[in-house]
Amino acid sequence: MLDESTKEQVKQYFERIKNPVNIRLFSGDHEKRGELVEFLNDIVSLSSMITLEHSEDKNDGLRFAILSEGKPTGIEFSGIPMGHEFTSLILAILQSGGNPIKLEEGILSAVSKLKETLHFETFISLDCHNCPEVVQTLNSFSLVNPSISHNMIDGAMYPELVKEKNIQGVPAVFLNGKRFLSGKAEASVIFDKLLELYSIPESKEENSNQTNPTEIYDVTVIGGGPSGVTAAVYSARKGLNTLVIADRLGGQVKDTLGIENIISIPYTTGPELTNVLSEQIEKNQIRKKENVRVLKIESGELKTIHLNTGERILTKTVILSTGAKWRELNVPGEKEFIGKGVAYCPHCDGPFFKDKDVAVVGGGNSGVEAALDLSGIVKSVTLIEFGDRLNADQVLLDKVAQSSNIKTLVKAQTMEIQTNTEKVTGLTYKDRSSEESETIPLDGVFVQIGLVPNSSFVKDLVATNRFGEILVDEKCKTNVEGIFACGDVTNTPYKQIIIAMGEGAKAAISAFEYLLHAA
């Protein structure tokens, strides 16, 4: 099943295997079992450290488990993990064979302490580019805690099970038979969901070490988007001991389909720019804690940062760069099709909908401005507003009235974004006057119901405005000594990547000046 080029590449990866790995194939009948056996035989042929064993335990014929040195790892696959999930299988084999797990040590340590028996099932599609991160995270959890197990299930192979569980989008994760989460989720989100359900026990010795950390950082940047990485790089180049804490490296940029407005870079994508940011952190030897979240910060001459892993960080200065997130509709089809027809930034993603039919949900200034921006690119724009009228400035409303390809719907409640397996196909809304539902055929949906600054964890520490944006002066200083802020989490106008980068540089230079005067 695997072509020679893929085999050669995987063979090189498998040279890193340190401990024997067994693939245990359960018995059973399925029309695709022959393909699975051929696939697994291809895999084991690539390394003498991998063996395939057939179990007499009756199953559906498509289920197999990964064992390390003959012992179960808790990792199972139901289906033939090709497509985007091929990487998940290769990583599971490598990590079961003794290779390091690429998750924050604090998360792995916390997960390893859980006492409860947890069995996860993740329903995926082999075409889903959001599914592998969820699968790989839960596989990692299984490897560090024998009480945790995880089964990746290819929904296309189990249509009756998908129907029974009423799964309408992937990834769909179930924990001990109950729905755990749906849609795209980074490791930090999955970890937080676990913390909502279970407490992490700590020993007295560990608690003492976390309460009294020995290393003190000059600058700790909270946030891994363009402004945060810029602040970290500028700080490190000043010779400052710098740490980056990010629940998600790249931030909101990571979801952006195409970027054409960064001067000197004609075109890039969100994932490509995120990779560059990561490389710059590595090149400047900046310490980082990824996939973790800050719970609170204690101010003082030294600031204490409390993480959701139970760790505590001591630092002389803090740069808050946690960005903002688009306010979501929370309707079916939204999260699952981000980047495949669902978008939040008309400046970034608008050009990809040239001569197509789109909708903008939201009738405030941002929504109306988005509709006007898009009207010069797309075939048609349907502007959808929940309220009785558009709530934008009159000058914008006048421009909408003069536009020949903008249609306005008010008293319209968005109910669902319609999709097929690959893209957005329409939007269903309820007319709040008649209570009747209608569906509009579309190629894309832009959600413009506002931004939510990621500032809730510091709302009792630094001053914010009524929107939750952190108030800063021209040097990115907050009202608290030694705490700075930059990027979309602040009241700085115009939320653009290039502006965020500039603000990150300013914040780092301001922190450096503060440390010079404090010395």
C-alpha positions in Angstrom: 0.0 0.0 0.0 2.9 2.4 0.7 4.8 3.7 -2.2 8.6 3.3 -2.3 9.3 7.0 -1.5 7.2 6.9 1.6 8.7 3.6 2.7 12.2 5.0 2.4 11.3 8.1 4.4 9.6 6.1 7.2 12.5 3.6 7.3 14.8 6.4 8.1 12.5 7.6 10.9 12.3 4.0 12.3 16.1 4.0 12.7 15.5 6.0 15.9 13.5 3.2 17.6 15.3 2.1 20.7 13.0 -0.5 22.2 11.0 -3.4 20.5 7.5 -2.4 19.3 4.7 -4.9 18.7 1.6 -4.3 16.6 -1.2 -6.6 17.9 -3.9 -7.1 15.3 -7.2 -8.4 16.7 -9.2 -11.0 14.8 -12.5 -10.4 13.1 -14.1 -10.0 9.6 -14.3 -6.7 7.7 -14.2 -6.1 4.0 -11.2 -3.8 4.4 -9.2 -6.3 6.6 -7.0 -7.4 3.7 -6.0 -3.8 3.1 -5.2 -3.3 6.7 -3.0 -6.5 6.9 -1.1 -5.4 3.8 -0.6 -1.9 5.3 0.7 -3.3 8.6 3.0 -5.8 6.8 4.4 -2.8 4.9 5.0 -1.0 8.2 6.8 -3.9 10.0 9.0 -4.5 6.9 10.6 -1.2 7.5 12.3 -2.0 10.8 13.5 -5.2 12.6 12.4 -3.5 15.8 8.7 -3.9 14.9 6.8 -7.1 14.8 3.2 -7.9 13.9 1.3 -10.4 16.0 -2.2 -11.8 15.5 -4.5 -11.9 18.5 -7.4 -14.4 18.8 -9.4 -11.8 20.7 -12.5 -11.3 18.6 -13.1 -7.8 17.3 -14.4 -6.1 14.2 -11.3 -6.9 12.1 -10.0 -3.4 11.8 -8.6 -2.8 15.3 -5.0 -3.1 16.3 -2.9 -2.0 19.3 0.6 -0.7 19.8 2.7 -2.5 22.5 6.1 -1.5 23.8 8.4 -4.3 24.8 5.4 -6.6 24.9 3.4 -4.4 27.2 0.3 -2.5 26.1 0.7 1.3 25.7 -3.1 2.0 25.7 -2.8 3.1 22.1 -5.2 1.5 19.6 -6.4 2.3 16.0 -9.6 1.2 14.4 -9.2 1.6 10.7 -6.3 2.1 8.3 -4.5 5.2 9.5 -3.5 6.7 6.2 -4.1 10.3 5.1 -3.5 12.8 7.8 -3.4 10.1 10.5 -0.4 8.3 9.0 1.8 10.7 11.0 -0.2 9.7 14.2 0.7 6.1 13.7 4.4 6.7 12.9 4.7 8.9 16.0 2.9 6.3 18.2 5.4 3.7 17.0 8.4 6.0 17.5 7.3 7.1 21.0 6.4 3.5 22.0 9.9 2.6 20.9 11.5 5.0 23.3 11.6 8.4 21.5 10.7 11.5 23.5 7.1 12.7 23.6 6.9 16.3 22.3 4.6 17.7 24.9 5.4 20.2 27.7 6.9 18.3 30.6 4.6 19.9 33.1 1.5 18.6 31.2 3.0 15.0 31.0 3.9 15.1 34.7 0.4 16.2 35.7 -1.3 13.6 33.4 0.9 10.8 34.7 -0.5 11.4 38.3 -4.2 10.9 37.3 -5.6 7.9 39.2 -8.8 7.5 37.3 -9.3 4.9 34.6 -9.8 7.0 31.4 -10.7 5.5 28.0 -10.8 7.9 25.1 -12.2 7.3 21.7 -11.6 9.8 18.9 -13.7 9.7 15.7 -11.7 11.1 12.8 -11.8 11.5 9.1 -8.6 10.7 7.2 -9.1 14.0 5.3 -9.3 16.1 8.5 -6.2 18.3 9.1 -7.4 19.1 12.7 -7.8 15.5 13.9 -4.1 14.4 14.2 -3.2 16.9 16.9 -6.1 15.5 19.1 -5.1 11.9 18.3 -1.4 12.5 19.0 -2.1 14.3 22.2 -4.3 11.5 23.6 -1.8 8.9 22.5 0.9 10.8 24.4 -1.4 10.8 27.5 -1.7 7.0 27.2 2.0 6.5 27.0 2.7 8.3 30.3 -0.2 6.9 32.3 -1.2 3.2 32.3 -4.7 4.2 33.5 -5.3 6.0 30.2 -6.1 4.4 26.9 -7.0 5.8 23.5 -8.6 4.5 20.3 -8.5 6.4 17.0 -11.7 5.4 15.0 -12.0 6.2 11.3 -15.6 7.3 11.1 -15.9 6.3 7.5 -15.4 2.7 8.5 -18.0 2.8 11.2 -21.0 4.7 9.8 -23.5 2.9 12.1 -21.5 3.9 15.2 -21.2 7.5 13.9 -25.0 7.6 13.4 -25.6 6.1 16.9 -23.4 8.7 18.6 -24.9 11.5 16.5 -21.5 12.7 15.3 -21.8 15.6 12.8 -18.2 16.7 12.8 -14.7 15.6 13.5 -12.7 15.2 15.6 -15.3 14.0 18.1 -13.8 12.7 21.4 -15.6 10.5 23.9 -14.3 9.8 27.4 -15.6 6.6 29.0 -18.5 6.6 26.6 -19.6 10.2 27.1 -18.9 13.1 24.7 -15.7 14.9 25.9 -15.1 17.5 23.1 -15.8 18.2 19.5 -13.8 20.1 16.9 -10.3 21.4 16.7 -8.5 21.4 20.0 -4.8 21.9 21.0 -3.1 19.9 23.7 -3.7 22.8 26.1 -7.5 22.7 25.5 -7.6 18.9 26.1 -5.5 19.2 29.2 -7.8 22.0 30.6 -10.9 19.8 29.9 -9.3 17.1 32.0 -8.6 19.5 34.8 -12.3 20.5 34.8 -13.2 16.8 35.5 -10.3 15.6 37.6 -7.8 17.0 40.1 -4.1 16.4 39.8 -2.7 15.0 43.1 0.7 16.5 44.1 3.3 15.2 46.6 4.5 17.5 49.3 8.0 17.5 47.9 6.8 18.5 44.4 4.6 21.2 45.8 7.5 22.6 47.8 9.7 22.7 44.7 7.0 24.4 42.7 6.4 27.0 45.4 10.1 27.9 45.6 11.4 27.8 42.0 15.2 28.5 41.8 15.5 30.1 38.4 14.5 33.7 38.0 13.9 35.1 34.5 14.5 38.7 33.4 11.6 38.6 31.0 8.7 36.2 30.7 6.5 36.7 27.6 3.0 35.2 27.9 1.7 34.5 24.4 3.3 32.9 21.3 1.8 34.9 18.5 3.6 37.5 16.3 3.8 40.1 19.1 4.9 37.7 21.7 7.6 36.1 19.6 8.9 39.5 18.5 9.0 40.6 22.2 10.9 37.4 23.1 13.4 37.7 20.3 14.1 41.4 21.0 14.5 40.6 24.7 16.9 37.7 24.1 19.0 39.8 21.7 19.4 42.3 24.6 21.0 39.5 26.5 18.1 39.0 28.9 17.2 35.6 30.3 13.8 35.1 28.5 11.0 32.6 28.7 8.0 32.2 26.5 4.8 30.7 27.9 2.2 29.9 25.2 -0.8 27.7 25.1 -0.5 27.7 21.3 2.6 28.9 19.4 1.5 31.0 16.5 -1.7 32.1 18.2 -4.6 33.2 16.0 -2.2 33.4 13.0 -1.9 29.6 12.9 -5.5 29.4 11.5 -5.0 32.0 8.8 -5.3 30.6 5.3 -3.2 33.1 3.4 -1.2 36.2 4.4 -0.3 38.8 1.7 0.0 42.0 3.7 3.3 41.6 5.6 5.8 44.0 3.9 8.8 42.2 2.4 6.9 38.8 2.4 4.7 38.7 -0.7 2.8 35.6 0.4 2.8 33.1 3.3 0.3 31.1 5.2 -0.5 30.9 8.9 1.2 27.5 9.5 4.3 28.7 7.5 4.6 31.9 9.5 4.1 29.9 12.7 7.0 27.6 11.7 9.2 30.7 11.1 8.3 32.1 14.6 9.2 28.8 16.1 12.5 28.7 14.3 13.4 32.2 15.5 12.7 31.1 19.1 15.0 28.2 18.7 17.7 30.2 16.9 17.8 32.7 19.7 17.9 29.9 22.3 14.8 31.2 24.1 13.3 28.9 26.7 9.6 28.1 26.1 6.7 26.3 27.8 4.2 25.3 25.2 0.6 24.0 25.5 0.3 25.4 29.0 -1.9 28.2 30.4 -1.3 30.9 33.0 -3.9 30.9 35.8 -2.8 34.0 37.6 0.1 36.4 38.2 1.2 37.8 41.5 2.9 41.2 41.3 5.8 42.5 43.4 9.5 43.2 42.8 9.5 39.6 41.5 6.4 38.4 39.7 5.1 34.9 40.3 3.3 33.2 37.4 1.1 30.2 38.3 0.5 27.7 35.5 -2.3 25.2 35.1 0.2 22.4 35.5 0.9 23.5 39.1 4.2 25.0 38.2 5.3 28.5 39.4 7.6 30.8 37.5 9.6 33.7 39.0 10.4 36.7 36.8 11.5 40.3 37.0 9.2 41.5 34.2 6.2 40.2 32.4 5.1 41.0 28.8 1.4 40.1 28.2 0.9 39.1 24.6 -2.0 36.7 24.7 -3.9 38.2 21.8 -7.6 38.0 21.1 -9.9 35.4 19.7 -12.8 35.9 17.3 -16.1 35.7 19.1 -17.6 32.5 17.8 -21.2 31.7 16.7 -21.0 28.2 18.3 -23.2 26.6 15.6 -22.6 23.3 13.8 -20.1 23.4 11.0 -18.2 26.5 12.3 -15.2 25.1 14.1 -14.9 22.0 11.9 -14.5 24.1 8.7 -12.2 26.9 9.8 -9.9 27.4 6.8 -12.3 25.5 4.5 -14.9 28.1 4.0 -15.3 29.5 7.5 -13.1 32.6 8.1 -12.8 35.5 10.6 -10.5 37.9 8.9 -11.7 39.5 5.6 -8.3 41.2 5.1 -6.4 37.9 5.3 -8.8 35.5 3.7 -11.0 37.6 1.4 -8.9 37.3 -1.7 -9.4 33.5 -1.6 -13.1 34.0 -2.3 -12.8 36.0 -5.5 -15.9 35.8 -7.6 -17.7 33.6 -5.0 -20.8 34.0 -2.9 -20.2 34.6 0.8 -22.0 35.7 3.9 -20.9 38.0 6.7 -22.5 37.3 10.1 -22.6 40.5 12.2 -24.1 43.9 11.5 -21.9 46.1 13.7 -19.1 48.3 12.3 -16.7 45.3 11.9 -19.3 43.3 10.0 -20.4 46.1 7.7 -16.8 47.0 7.1 -16.0 43.4 6.2 -19.0 43.2 3.8 -17.8 46.4 2.1 -14.2 45.1 1.9 -15.4 41.8 0.4 -17.8 43.4 -2.0 -15.0 44.5 -4.3 -13.6 40.9 -4.4 -16.4 38.4 -4.2 -19.5 37.9 -6.4 -22.0 38.6 -3.7 -22.2 39.3 0.1 -25.1 38.5 2.3 -24.9 40.5 5.5 -26.7 38.7 8.3 -27.7 40.5 11.6 -29.5 39.0 14.6 -31.0 42.3 15.7 -33.7 44.4 14.1 -31.2 46.6 12.2 -27.6 47.1 11.3 -25.7 48.8 14.1 -22.9 50.4 12.1 -22.0 54.1 11.6 -24.3 55.9 9.1 -21.4 56.5 6.7 -20.9 52.8 6.4 -24.6 52.1 6.0 -24.8 54.6 3.2 -22.0 52.7 1.4 -23.9 49.4 1.9 -27.0 51.0 0.3 -25.0 52.0 -2.7 -23.4 48.6 -3.2 -25.0 46.5 -5.8 -23.8 43.1 -4.6 -24.5 43.4 -0.8 -27.8 41.9 0.4 -28.9 42.5 4.0 -30.9 40.2 6.3 -31.9 41.4 9.7 -33.8 39.6 12.5 -31.9 36.5 11.2 -30.4 34.0 13.6 -27.6 31.8 12.2 -28.4 28.2 13.0 -25.9 26.1 11.1 -23.2 26.4 8.5 -23.9 23.8 5.8 -20.9 21.7 4.5 -20.0 18.7 2.5 -16.9 16.6 3.3 -14.6 19.3 1.9 -16.0 22.8 2.1 -18.8 25.2 3.1 -21.9 24.9 0.9 -24.4 27.2 2.6 -25.8 28.8 5.8 -29.1 28.1 7.5 -30.8 30.9 9.4 -34.0 31.4 11.3 -36.2 34.4 10.4 -37.0 35.7 13.9 -40.2 37.4 12.6 -41.7 34.3 11.1 -39.7 31.6 13.0 -39.2 29.9 9.6 -35.8 28.5 8.6 -34.1 29.2 5.3 -30.8 28.0 3.7 -28.6 30.2 1.5 -26.2 28.5 -0.9 -22.7 29.9 -0.2 -19.0 29.3 -0.7 -17.8 31.0 2.5 -18.9 32.5 5.8 -17.1 35.3 7.6 -17.9 35.6 11.3 -17.7 39.2 12.5 -19.4 39.4 15.8 -16.5 40.9 17.6 -13.1 40.0 19.2 -12.6 38.8 22.8 -9.3 39.8 24.3 -7.5 36.9 26.1 -7.2 38.9 29.3 -9.5 37.3 31.8 -6.6 35.8 33.8 -5.2 39.3 34.6 -8.4 41.3 34.9 -7.8 41.8 38.6 -4.2 42.7 38.1 -3.9 45.3 35.4 -6.3 48.0 34.2 -8.6 47.1 31.2 -11.3 48.9 29.3 -14.9 47.9 29.0 -14.0 45.5 26.1 -11.4 43.7 28.3 -8.5 45.1 26.4 -5.4 45.8 28.6 -4.7 49.5 28.8 -1.1 50.5 27.8 0.7 53.7 27.1 2.9 54.6 24.1 5.7 52.4 25.5 3.4 49.3 26.2 3.5 49.9 29.9 0.5 48.8 32.0 -0.5 50.4 35.3 1.6 47.8 37.2 5.3 48.3 37.5 7.3 45.7 35.5 4.3 44.4 33.6 4.0 45.3 29.9 1.5 44.3 27.2 1.4 44.3 23.4 -0.6 43.1 20.4 -4.3 42.3 20.1 -4.9 41.9 23.8 -4.3 45.7 24.3 -6.2 48.8 23.5 -3.8 49.5 20.6 -6.0 50.1 17.5 -5.9 48.1 14.3 -5.5 44.4 14.9 -2.9 43.5 12.3 0.1 41.1 12.3 2.6 43.8 11.3 1.3 46.2 14.0 1.4 43.4 16.6 5.1 42.7 15.7 6.0 46.4 16.1 4.2 46.6 19.5 6.1 43.4 20.6 9.4 45.1 19.8 8.4 48.2 21.8 7.3 46.2 24.8 10.7 44.3 24.8 12.7 47.6 24.6 10.5 49.1 27.4 11.1 46.0 29.6 14.9 46.3 29.0 14.9 50.0 30.0 12.9 49.1 33.1 15.5 46.5 34.1 18.3 48.9 33.5 16.9 51.5 35.9 15.9 48.8 38.4 19.4 47.4 38.6 
